[in-house]
Amino acid sequence: MANHVAYATLRPLSALSPVHSSRRFPHRFPRRFSRRPARPGGRRRSPTPSTPSIIEPVTDLATRVTPPGSATLRRAAPALLGYVAVRALGLLALALWSAARDKNAYTLLTARWDALWYTRVAELGYGYEVRLPNGDVHSNLAFFPLLPWLESLLHAVTPLSYADAGFVVSLLASLAAAAGIFAVADHVYGRRAGVCAVLVWAVLPVGIVQSMAYSESLFTALAAWSLYAVLIGRWVTAGALASLSGLTRPVGLAVVAAVWVSAAVSFARTRSTALEPGAHAARRALGMLLAPLGAAGYVLWVGHRTGKGPLGYLDVQAGWRNGFDGGYAFTRFVADKFTSFPSALAGLGLIVGVALLLWLYVVCVRQRQPLPLLVYTGVVLALALCASSYFGSKPRLLLPAFPLLLPLALTLARLRTSRSALVVGCVAAASAVYGAWWLNGSGPP
């Protein structure tokens, strides 16, 4: 196996033929779909992906030849068209619901909660803060800079306002995120699973956030493409995108961890064979070096600006009552729900929801998802569930954890196209109505 990988990396790219990852690395990826004999009468069984019960470590991540950009776009076209249709339905439902309540749907998308804070950073820079009656200080230093930078850039080169620019960035980033999710799922499980993964991500109950001037779509796009770069062995690209994700949200640490753990395992495996070309090892090391620069640079800058050193950013987050407490605050929040009967049902629902998330992660492990996806998802889950942030934000914080949806995408991919379309259509309608109701109410924080 090591000889094969080393030889593949030494051959010129023109000599390599596109081979699916499950053939090159049978220890790591399940086959797309097992082919079974046709039934009597000519009917073939529905495709079913193989699901081994354990995961083995990544030995190496070699680069494969990827199709040209136009071919890649054509391959992803069904996923992107489906995504646009689902999100358009959500925006239509929001517009109708808002009109019925005499509210402006566009304002709800571009000038509420975090969207306002990002716009202030883009327009006024850092240093704006609000002091609450209880003494808490909400500083805009808590918001990472990449989205405001893009808003400022787009505002400078177009007639768009800062809020309009944020909305455009979010829409474009959501398409890039959908394409990245498709690329990852297609690489691991095949095209049909890739399309289904994008659709499942689009119909999430909090999917309306993907169309808001928030940073979730931008972060998910950077994370997905960084993970894809790791999967195909493009270490420098993976590190650069991980660095940008670290400039977008604190959870960028999850992308950095995925790059570092995957690279470290790959280093250890190839070092034992002593057959890896030096140039490939250098690119991997450069990717590891680039990955944490974004997050580390911003956190250190905040510490310098506040005069509190490396821990200054933690003080800024503490002003928002955000921190990492191992899940204590969340556990107490759930426990408080059981003090009376009506709220006890909500507490039970929360427990079921957390159990579902953990079960999905176990399924991801049992289906032998690649190591980068498991590391990334594990860190996103830990940061979302074990943080002391406002509970209402947790569903939104879990939005980038798209690898959790791959087991659901595989289940959807097993269905006939007509049935899967019916399922997606029904869930999309429910998600659109929920998103319209939610955004016209108190959410999303």
BELJOQUI-V458199 format. One record per run of one state. SS is the DSSP state (helix for helix, strand for strand, loop for the rest). FROM is the first residue (numbers start at 0). LEN is the number of residues. If there is no record, write none. Layout:
ss->SS from->FROM len->LEN
ss->SS from->FROM len->LEN
//
This chain:
ss->loop from->0 len->1
ss->helix from->1 len->9
ss->loop from->10 len->2
ss->helix from->12 len->3
ss->loop from->15 len->5
ss->helix from->20 len->4
ss->loop from->24 len->9
ss->strand from->33 len->1
ss->loop from->34 len->13
ss->strand from->47 len->1
ss->loop from->48 len->20
ss->helix from->68 len->32
ss->loop from->100 len->4
ss->helix from->104 len->6
ss->loop from->110 len->3
ss->helix from->113 len->11
ss->loop from->124 len->4
ss->strand from->128 len->3
ss->loop from->131 len->5
ss->strand from->136 len->3
ss->helix from->139 len->3
ss->loop from->142 len->3
ss->helix from->145 len->12
ss->loop from->157 len->4
ss->helix from->161 len->28
ss->loop from->189 len->1
ss->helix from->190 len->12
ss->loop from->202 len->4
ss->helix from->206 len->5
ss->loop from->211 len->4
ss->helix from->215 len->16
ss->loop from->231 len->3
ss->helix from->234 len->12
ss->loop from->246 len->5
ss->helix from->251 len->22
ss->loop from->273 len->4
ss->helix from->277 len->14
ss->loop from->291 len->1
ss->helix from->292 len->14
ss->loop from->306 len->2
ss->helix from->308 len->11
ss->loop from->319 len->4
ss->strand from->323 len->1
ss->loop from->324 len->3
ss->helix from->327 len->12
ss->loop from->339 len->1
ss->helix from->340 len->26
ss->loop from->366 len->4
ss->helix from->370 len->15
ss->loop from->385 len->1
ss->strand from->386 len->1
ss->loop from->387 len->3
ss->helix from->390 len->7
ss->loop from->397 len->4
ss->helix from->401 len->13
ss->loop from->414 len->2
ss->helix from->416 len->24
ss->loop from->440 len->5
//
